[in-house]
Amino acid sequence: MADKPLRVLACGDVEGRINVLYNRVRAVQKKSGQFDLLLCVGDFFGMTSEAEAEWEEYKTGTKKAPIQTYILGAADQDTVKCFPSADGCELTENITYLGRKGVFTGASGLQIAYLSGREAQREPAPAYCFSPKDVDSLTAPLVSSSKFRGVDILLTSQWPRGVWQYGNNPDVDTRSCGASSVAHLAEQLKPRYHFAALEGTYYERLPYRNHMVLQESAQHVSRFIALANINNTSKKKYLYAFSIVPMKSMDAAELVKQPQDVTENPYRAPVKETQKERERAKPSTMLEDEAAPQFFFDMSSKQQGRKRHSEGGGHSQHKQPRKPPQPTGPCWFCLASPEVEKHLVVSIGTHCYLALAKGSLTPDHVLILPIGHYQSVVELSSEVVEEVEKYKAAIKKFFKSQGSRCVIFERNYRSQHLQLQVAPVPAQCCTTEDIKEAFTVQAQEQQIELLEIPEHSDLKQIAQPGTPYFYVELDTGEKLFHRIKKNFPLQFGREVLASEAVLNIPTRADWRECKYTRDEEESLAKEFRERYEPYDFSLLE
């Protein structure tokens, strides 16, 4: 049984403008009702004579804070004198200094962890800084308990470094913003809300998960909110209101609910690609039931001539990319390989290329393939992933212009080179929900466990390199995933799309039954290339 939610306000840098803060709080409470507490991060005190005079009024009792207020300690040398103790204390009625570091638990059971100041750049650490030992002494007693699930709220002066990874971008210089030790603290303590300041801007990151999808039990999500300073001229948000039921009082199922926009954990590195070399060392001759040449093209001199406008005299003005991984033997899909049927290729980027599928489901069924030798999406380097996403976005726009939905799938099983299948489904055929249901129903019929994974999830955190899997992405961003163990039907993706429930072309489920002549393939590739050209970013680079 959940208790009544606590109503909380959080504020950014006050910088001595205490009257402005409490006037704003009174206005909020008059409009929205009473709040239980106010949490202040960043610099609370100011060093001007006006700021010192304002504080004196509260310190002497001439004025009183209208709400129980908790503040962090000094974040610069000038304000160290404002805090009489490193351990925290009541500074005046209704205004309490939490201390340098620690955990505060209220009568309601709300647990608030806090870390004041900035990350020390030298030893011994100045009075307004914290050291790695401070972070360890804060986390160790908590995480050592087998019952520890996380804290309700984390307050830090500084931002955590890298918090923007996998999420929306903040309006700060990410090269210098944030402290790595604060990121470590946030990763360890798993706060439901994390507030910070000092950067003079407002940033509310998309919520992120604290578990690895399909590998760990579901946990609650974390939300990071950075607040601006009170006196900012751009009217950026400095006061944030929210309600929270203490974790200890919440139903477990309610606590771990995942919002639609949840992302990967920004502090947790992707699974290391430790098996990459071992997987590439496998014999590279095609398996007899591998879905052989599923793509290819003949880049005419006309297209090559307009592909790179900056090329002159045969010398590219672009920085040469690193040489992509090479196969240990013949490969049907490495672009430099003589086995590639190049007449089916319709676009070439820096790291990837696009080709019509061999024995395609429909004339616009294409493949996104890395130029270098990669076995699956989870093995791709970051620059290749970036270009794959650009191709996906371009094809989705192209298909939408043709009145079709976009379905993308990958089968990392009995194949040696990544083939990202991209097929259009005319909108009049069925809805996206119909397509999703078709995959789910056929999976159940074939005893395939097809699980839905969160929209912003990263496959690298779900499957290690070398792990066989099937994965499908719908035009809404919804994703379905199956970890292959044995005997997976090689044509499963095509069978679903060709079924009566989707494209209703069951005779085209097997690519080997859908062969065209060489002339027909060249004609289809030429036609696709011409229609796709307005969306082809590779022609503009």
N, C-alpha and C positions, 0 to 999 in steps of 0.2 A: 504494500500500500504506500503510495507516494505521499509525501507531506505537501503542505501548501508551498508553492514556489516563492523563493526570495526574490525581491525586486532590487536590482543592483545597478548602480551608475559607475562607469569608469571614465577617467579623465586623463588627458595628455599633460604636457608640460604647463604648469600653472605660472611658473616664473615670477612668483610674488604677487600676481593679480588675484588675490584671494577674494576681494569684494566682487569682482567680475564673475568669478566661479560661483560663489554662493548666490548671487543675484540670479544667475542662470538656473541653478539648481532649484531655487524657490519658484521660478517661473514654470519649470518642468513639473514640479510637484503640485502646483496650483492647477495645472492643466490635466495632469495624468494621475494624480494621487501620490501618496507617500511612498518613498523608496526606503529600503532597509539599511543600505550602506553605500558609501562612495569610496572608490579605490582610485588613488592617484599614482600614476607612473611618470617617469621622467623627472625634470627639475621642478620641485614644488616651490622653493624659495627664490627670491630675486635679490639682487645686491644694490639696487638703486635706493636712494633715501626714501622715495615714496613707498617702495615695497617694504622696507624695514618698518616704516611708520604704520603701514597697514597691519603687518604682523603683530606689532606691539599692541594694537587694539584687541586682537583676539587673545594674545598671550596674557594680557592683564584682565580679561573678562569684560572689557567694555563692549565687545561684540562677541557673538557666539555662533559657531557653525550650526546650521540648521539640520545637519544630518551627521551620523557617525562616520567619520572620515579616517581612512588608513592611507598612509603615504610611505613611499620608498625613501631611502637615504640619499646622500650626496652623490652626484655624478660628475662633480668637478671640485677642484681644490677650494674655490671661493666659498662654497656653501657648507663645507665640512664643519665650520664653527656653529652652524645652526642645529646640529645634532649632538646632544650631550653624551650619548652613549651608543656604542656599537650594537648593543643588545636590544635596543628598542625601548620605548617608554611613551607615556602620554605627555604630549607637549603642552596641551591645554585642553579645556573641556571639549569633547567630541572630535579632537584631532589627535590621532595616535601614530607615532613613528613605529613601523613594524620592526625595523632592525636591518642589519646588513644582509642576513640570510636566515632562512628558517621556514617553518610551517606553522600557520595559524589555523586553529580549528574553532569555529564559532559554536554557540550553544545549539544551533540547528544541525550541526555536523558538517557544515560547509567547510571544506579543506582548501586553504589558500597557501600555496608555496610562493616564496618571494626571494629575489636576489637583487640587491641594490648596487648601483654604480656601474663602472665600465670594466671591461676585461683588461687586466694588468699587462703592460708591455715590458715590464722589468721587475726584478726582485731586489729588495722587498717591495711589495705592492703598496702604492700610496693609499691613504685612508679612504679615498673615494673609489678605489678599484677592488676587484676580487681576483683571486688566483684559481688555478685548476683544483687546488686542494679544497678551496671553499665550495666549489661545485660538487666535488666528490663527497665531502662531509654532509652536504645537503641531500644528495641522492641516495647514498649507501643505506642509511637506516630505513628508508622507505622501500626501495626495490628489493631489499634482502628478505622482505616478508612475502611468503607464498600467497598471501591474501591481497597483496597490493595490485590494484587495477589501474590506478592513476589518481591524479588530484583534480579537484573541481576547477580551480583557477590557478594560473601561474602569472605572477607579476614580475617583470624584469625592466630595468631601465633601458637596456640595449635590445635591439632586434636580434633574433637568431640568424646567423649567416645561412644563406641559401634557402630561406623559407619560401621564396618565390618559385623554386623548382617544381615542375609539374602543375603549377598554378597560374593565376593571373599576374601580370607584371606590375610592380609598384613604381611610383614616381620618384625613384631614388637612383643613385649611382651604385649599381649592384657590385661593382668592383671593390668598393671600399665599405659598403654598408654591412653592419651586423658583426656578431662575435660567434666564432665556432663553438666556444664553450657554452654559450647560451643555446645553440642548436642541440648540442649534446644533452644539455639539461632538459630541453623540451622533449627530446626523443625518449629520455629515460622516465620522465614524470608523466607523460601522456596527459597533459591538461585538457580539459574540455574547452576551456577558454584560456587564451594566453594574450596578455596585454603588454605593450611596450610603447616607447616614445623616443624622444631625443632627435628624430630625423626631420621634424617640422612638417610632417605630412600625414594624411589619413590613408590607411591601406587595410582593407578587409580581405584576407586571402580566402579562396575557396576552401571549404572544410576538407581535411585529409584524414585518411584512415590510419589506424594504429596496428593493423594486422596485415598479413600477406594473404591475399585472396586465394581460396582453395587449399591453402597450406596451414593456416592457423585459424583458431576459433575467432568468430567475429568479436570485435571490441568497439568501444565508443569512438566517435570521431573527435578530432581536435579542430578548434577554430582560432586562428591568429588574427588579432586586430591591433594595428598600430594607430595611435591617435596623435593629432597635430597639437601644436601649442595654442594656448587660449587666444593670444593676440595676433594670430596669423591674419594677414590682409586678404588672403584668397578665400576666406570663409570655409576653410577645410574643417572637417568634423573633428571636434576635440572632446565631445561628450557622447558616450555610448550607453544606451539603456538596454538591459536584458533581464529576463527572468530565469531562475535556475533552481531546480530541486537538487539537494545534495545527493551525490552519487550513492551514498550508503542507504538512502531512503528510496531509491528507484528500483522499479521492476527490471530485472536483467534484460528481458527481451526489449523493453522500451529503451533502455540505455544504449543498446548496440544498434538501434535502427540507423540505416545508412541513407543520407539524403541523396537526391538524384545527381547533384553536382559534386559529389565527393571525388577526391583525387588520390593519387599515390602519396605516401609519406615523403615529404621533401628531404628528410634527413637520413633516410635509409637507402644506401647504395644498392643498385640493381645486382642481381645474382651474378657473381663472377663467371666469366666464360671459360671455366677451367677445362671443359671437355672439348673445346673447339678444335685443337690440333688433332686430338684422338679421332674425332668424327671425320675430319678431313682426310685422315690417313686411311680411311676405309677404301676398299676396292671401288674404283669409279666406273666400272663397266655397268651399263644399265641393267637393272633387274628386269626379268622377263615380263613382269606385270606392272612395271613402273609406267606411269602415264607419259610415255615418251614425248617426242617433239610436240609440245603444246603451244607453239607460237612461231614468229619470225618475219625479215623484209629486205627489200632492195632499195637502199637510199639512193635515189636518183641524183645525178650531179646538180640538178636544179635545187633540190631540197638541201643538199649539202652546202651549196653556195649561199643560201639564205639563212642557214642555221646559226652562224656566228658572224655577225656583221663587223665585229672588231678584228677579224682575222685578215691579215694582209701579208702577201708574199709567203704564205704558208706558215707564218709564225704567229701563234696565238698570243694575245696580250694578257690572257688570264693566267693566274698563278696555276702551275701544273699540280693537279691533285696527286696524292700518294698513289702508288701503284696498287690496284686492288688485289685481293687474294686470288691465287691461281689454283686450278684443280691439279690433282696429281696425275690425271689421265684425261682421256677425251670426255667432254661434257657437251650435251645438247644445247645448253643454255648460256654458257659463257660467251659473251658477244664476240670475243676474239677467236673463238673456236671455229674451225672449218665445218664442224657438224651443224652449226646454226643455219637455219633456212632464212637468210637475211631478207628475202623478198617480203616477209611478213612483218618486219619491224616498221613501226609507223612514227616513232619519235625516239631520239637519243638525248639523254641529259648528261650530267657530269658523272653521276654514280649509278644511274639506273636507265633502263630503256623500256619502251612500251611496244608490244607486238600483238597482232591478232592471234587468237588461240587457234591452234591446229585442230581441225574438226570442231569448229566453234558451235556453241549452242545457238547463237544468233549472229548476224553479220557484225554486230558491234561488241561481241564478247572478246575482251582483251586480257592480256597479262602484263603485270608490272614485274620486272625482273631486274636484279642487281647486275651491273656489268661485270663485277668481280664475282668470285666463286664463294657464295654464302649458301648454307643449307636451309636456313629458316629465318623468319623475322627476328627471333630472339638473338641471333648471332650477328645482326647488322651493326656496324659502327654508327655513331651518332650522326655523321654527315650523310650516310646512306639513308638512315631512318628519316631524316629531314626531307630528303628528296622524294622518298616514297610517299610521304604525307602530301607533298606538293602535287605529285601525280594523282593521288587519290582525290584531292580537292578539285583539280582540273577536270578529271573524268566525271566527277559528280555533277559539276556545272554543265558539262557537255551533255550528259545523259538527261539532266533536268530540262535543258533546252529542247531535247528530243521527246519530252513528255514521258520520261522513264525514271523509275527508281533505280538506285544503285545497290547491288549486293556484292560484297567482297568476301572471299573465303580462301583459306590456305590449308593444305594437307601436308604436314611435316611427317611423312611416313612413306617409306619405300620410294624416296626421291632423294636426289643428291644436290639439287640446285633450287633455291626458292622460286616458286611460281605463285604469285599473288593473283588469283583469278578475279576478274572484275566483270560482272555480267549485268546488263540492263534488263529491267522488268517493266514493260509498259504500265503506266499508272492505271489504265482502264482494266488491266487483267486482275489486279487484286491490291489490297492495302498492305502496308508494311506489317501490320499485325497478322494478316493472312500468311505472309511469307514466314514470319517467326513461328506461327502455329504449324506450318508445313514441316519446317525443320524439326520442331519439337515432337510432332506426332510420328514422323518417320524414324526419328531417333528412338523413341519408345518402342516402336514396332520391331526394331532391330537390336533392342536391348543396349542402346548406346546412351550413356549418361551425359546429356548435353546440358551444361550448367550456364546460367546467365551470370555474366560478370559485370561489374560496374563500368559505366561509360568511360570514365577517365582512367581506367586501370591500364597498367603497363604489362604487356605479355612477359617482359623480362623478369617481372616479379612473381609470375605465376608458373612459368616453365623454364627449367634450366636448359642451356644449349645441349642438344642431343636427345632431349625428351620428345618422343613422338606425340603429336597432337593434331586436332582439327579445330579450326577457328573460323567463325563467320561474323561479319559486321554488317548491320543493316543501315539504311540511309538515315535513320533516326539517331544513330550512334550506339544503339543497343548491340551487345556482343554476346555470342554463345561460344562455349569452349568445351572440348572433350579431350581428356588425357588418354591417348591411345595405349592400350595394353597388348592386344593381339587381334589379328583377323579383322581389321577395320576395312569396310568396303571402299575400294579405291575410287569409285565413281559417286560416292555419297552426295557430295555437294551438287554435282550435275543432276543426279537422280531427283533430288528435291526440287530444283529449279525447273526441270523438265516435266515434273508431275502435273497432273490435271489441276491440282490446287493452285499452281503458279503459272507457268508458261503454257501448259497443256500441249507439250510436244514430246511425249514419252519416247518416241523413236529416236530422239537425239540425246538420250541419257549417256550413251557411250560414244566418246569422241571418234573411236575407230570406225563407227558406222556413219560418220558425217564427213567423209573426205571430199575435198574439192580437187579439181585439176590444178596444175601449176598456173595456167592462165587465169582461172577463176580466182585463185588466191591473190594473184598480183592485182587483178581488177578490184577485188574487195579491199585490199590494202590501200590502193590508190584512192578509192572513194572515201574510205574512212579518214585517211590522212587529210584530204581536202576539207571534209566537214569538221574535223577536230582542230584544224590549224588555228582558228581564233582563240582557242583555249590552251594552246601548246606553249607553256612558259619557256621551253627549251629553245624556241626560235628567237627569243628576245634576249637571251643571256650572252 
